[in-house]
Amino acid sequence: MKSRHFTLDSILSILTPAITLSTSLSRDTRTGKALHMKKNRVLAVVAAVAIATSSFVAFAPSASAACSSKLKIAYQGPLTGPEAALGINELNGVKFALKRFLAANKSANVDPVVYEVDDQGDPAVAGPIAPKVAAEECVVALVGPAYSGASRVSLPIYEAAMLPIITPSATNPTLWDFGKTVFHRAVLTDDYQGPALARLVTSRVKNAKVFLVNDASDYAVGLQKTVDITLAGRVVGKDVTPTGTTDFTATIAKIKKSKATAVIYSGYFSQAAVFVKQLRDSGSKIVFASGDGTLDNQFIKLARKAAEGVLLSAPAIPMETASPKLAAEMVKAGWTPGVYTTESYDAANFFLDAIKAGNNDRASIEKYISTKSHKGLSKTLKFDADGEVSGADVNGFVIKNGKIVLLGAIKA
């Protein structure tokens, strides 16, 4: 295994973007206890990245290191913890792609088992495990990370190791800054989703007066920022309920006092479910809307009747819509498609295209996905110089009779 050598300056260049964004995000957070918690979180994340980077220096393989066994496709996302449902949806998409590929290419030098990386959707967990992934010389491509915060701390490590990644769901617009040479994204960013979510609400609520709430995560702060800009004078109040909040009484009181007719929550489904249940229990019938972080069947299971009528947005398309035939085949194989399964399936297949074309190391696979295209189920993956896709839609959804119903593309 070849090792790479880093100077102090190069290590600092890896850490600086993560530190800078963490600091800016802490400034964006409201004052008081939430800010104190955010600062502690920032310090923990920066420390994790620093430790991860220092441990990575000694044993990182080169981008062209030869794998002595079968090539591995990795998946990184939350596979345990409160957000595990999303990670399992995406992992299943990767597994399904790999199964179908190997059935059609029996002699391919690809491991049939996905290399699973459970970061719990938590930056403090992702930082220390990224070097271990990067050091696995047979891991030549990675689908993920699923979440923006985990992506931010993992990307500098993967860039140093030249490990190409395609995230199927991390939507914070700034992520390219942390892994310029290896970063690719299979979905539109929150620069698109935020305005679309705002339009979804205003198209269904006449003369909407909107109250904004976010959970202070990287994803939520970025999404709310673009929602806020789009809504302009329609915003009548804002509040922050940091991740882990269980009592929304104070926030609900602020919403009622503001006379808002809609609330847009930026955050993830586990906390959104608690919020909307307490909102409905308070007697409020205000329209509740959220982004792709809430778009999950687990939200319905947790929120129960309170989920009915909730509006959701996502730069994603259900596999049942993209290909009913493949969705049925996937279920028959033992995996149930869910949110971002389609996008993960597409990302994995792009990497497998590269391997089928004769590329068997990180550098050549990175070059392939950066210069070629893949006609996927969700869209054609063709990355620009910043690793972004174009020509895709942000879709609207509504929860009706206990099911997520696709409304279609949200029009500009």
C-alpha positions, 0 to 999 in steps of 0.5 A, spaced: 500 500 500 502 506 498 502 512 502 501 519 501 505 525 505 502 531 507 505 538 510 502 542 515 500 547 510 496 541 506 493 539 512 491 546 514 488 547 507 484 541 508 481 543 515 480 550 513 474 550 509 470 546 514 472 550 520 470 556 516 463 554 514 462 551 521 464 558 524 459 562 519 454 557 521 454 558 528 454 566 527 447 564 523 444 561 529 440 564 534 443 567 540 442 564 547 442 556 549 442 554 541 448 558 540 452 555 545 450 548 543 452 550 536 459 552 538 460 546 542 458 542 536 462 546 531 468 545 536 467 537 536 466 537 529 473 540 528 476 536 533 473 530 529 476 532 522 483 534 525 484 527 529 481 524 522 486 528 518 492 526 522 490 519 522 489 519 515 496 522 513 500 515 515 496 510 511 492 513 505 493 509 499 494 513 492 489 514 487 492 509 483 493 504 488 492 497 485 487 493 489 489 486 490 482 483 490 475 485 488 473 492 487 468 495 492 463 500 492 461 503 498 455 507 501 455 512 507 449 514 510 445 513 517 444 506 518 443 506 525 440 512 529 433 516 528 435 518 521 436 510 519 430 510 514 433 514 509 440 511 509 437 504 509 433 507 503 439 509 499 443 503 501 438 498 498 438 502 491 446 501 491 445 494 493 439 493 487 444 496 482 450 492 484 445 485 484 443 487 477 450 489 474 453 482 477 447 478 474 449 481 467 456 481 468 458 475 471 465 476 470 466 483 473 471 484 478 466 487 483 465 485 490 458 483 491 457 486 498 456 493 498 462 496 503 457 500 508 459 506 512 454 508 518 455 515 519 449 516 523 448 522 519 452 526 524 458 530 522 462 528 529 461 520 527 463 521 520 469 525 521 473 519 525 471 514 520 472 517 513 480 515 514 478 508 515 474 508 508 479 512 504 485 507 507 481 501 504 484 501 497 479 496 494 474 501 495 474 505 489 468 509 489 463 511 494 455 513 494 454 518 499 455 521 504 447 522 505 447 528 509 450 535 508 454 535 515 457 529 514 459 530 507 462 537 509 467 533 514 468 527 510 470 530 503 476 533 505 479 526 507 476 523 500 479 528 496 486 527 499 485 520 497 482 521 491 476 517 492 470 519 487 463 520 491 456 521 488 452 524 493 444 522 492 441 526 497 446 532 500 443 538 498 447 544 501 450 548 496 457 549 499 459 542 499 463 542 493 468 547 496 470 541 501 472 536 495 472 540 489 476 534 485 472 528 487 465 531 489 459 530 485 451 530 486 446 526 483 440 532 485 439 539 485 441 543 491 437 547 496 438 553 491 433 550 487 429 546 492 428 552 497 425 557 492 421 551 490 418 549 497 416 556 497 412 556 491 409 550 493 406 553 499 404 560 496 401 556 490 396 552 495 395 558 501 392 564 498 396 570 501 400 566 505 403 569 511 409 564 513 413 562 519 420 559 518 423 554 523 429 550 522 433 545 526 440 548 526 443 543 522 447 545 516 442 542 511 436 546 515 440 553 515 442 552 508 434 550 506 431 556 510 436 561 507 433 560 500 426 559 502 426 566 506 429 569 500 424 567 495 418 569 500 421 576 502 415 580 505 411 573 506 415 571 512 412 573 519 416 570 524 422 565 525 425 560 530 430 555 531 429 548 534 436 545 535 436 538 533 434 534 539 428 539 541 422 535 544 418 540 547 415 545 541 411 549 546 414 556 545 415 555 538 408 554 537 406 560 541 410 564 537 407 561 531 400 563 533 402 570 536 404 571 529 398 570 525 401 565 520 397 561 515 403 556 514 409 554 517 415 551 513 420 547 517 427 545 515 430 539 518 429 532 518 423 527 519 424 524 526 424 531 529 418 534 524 414 528 527 414 531 534 413 538 532 407 537 527 404 532 533 404 538 538 402 543 533 396 539 532 395 537 539 395 545 540 389 546 536 392 549 530 390 547 523 396 551 520 398 548 513 405 545 515 410 544 509 417 541 509 423 539 505 426 533 503 429 531 510 422 530 512 420 526 506 420 519 509 414 514 510 417 514 517 415 521 518 408 518 517 409 513 522 411 517 527 406 523 526 400 519 525 394 523 523 398 529 524 402 528 518 395 528 514 395 534 509 403 536 510 406 539 504 413 536 502 418 538 496 424 534 494 429 534 488 427 526 488 423 521 484 420 515 487 422 509 483 415 507 483 414 513 478 421 512 475 420 505 473 414 501 476 417 495 473 424 495 476 420 497 483 416 491 483 423 487 481 426 490 487 421 488 492 421 481 489 429 481 491 427 483 498 428 491 498 423 496 499 424 502 495 423 509 499 426 516 498 432 517 494 433 510 492 432 512 485 438 517 486 442 512 489 441 506 484 443 511 479 449 513 482 451 506 483 450 505 476 454 510 474 460 508 478 459 501 475 459 503 468 466 506 469 468 499 472 465 496 466 469 500 461 475 498 464 477 503 469 479 499 476 482 505 480 480 511 483 483 516 479 480 513 472 473 512 475 473 519 477 475 521 470 470 517 467 464 520 471 467 527 470 467 526 463 462 521 461 454 521 462 449 516 465 442 515 463 439 514 469 432 512 472 431 519 475 435 523 470 441 523 466 447 524 470 452 529 467 456 533 471 459 540 470 465 543 473 463 543 480 460 536 480 453 538 479 447 536 475 442 540 471 435 539 467 432 536 473 426 537 477 424 539 484 417 535 486 412 536 490 408 531 495 402 531 499 401 526 505 394 524 503 390 518 507 397 516 510 401 515 504 406 520 500 402 522 494 407 525 488 404 532 486 409 533 480 414 538 478 413 544 482 413 550 477 417 556 477 
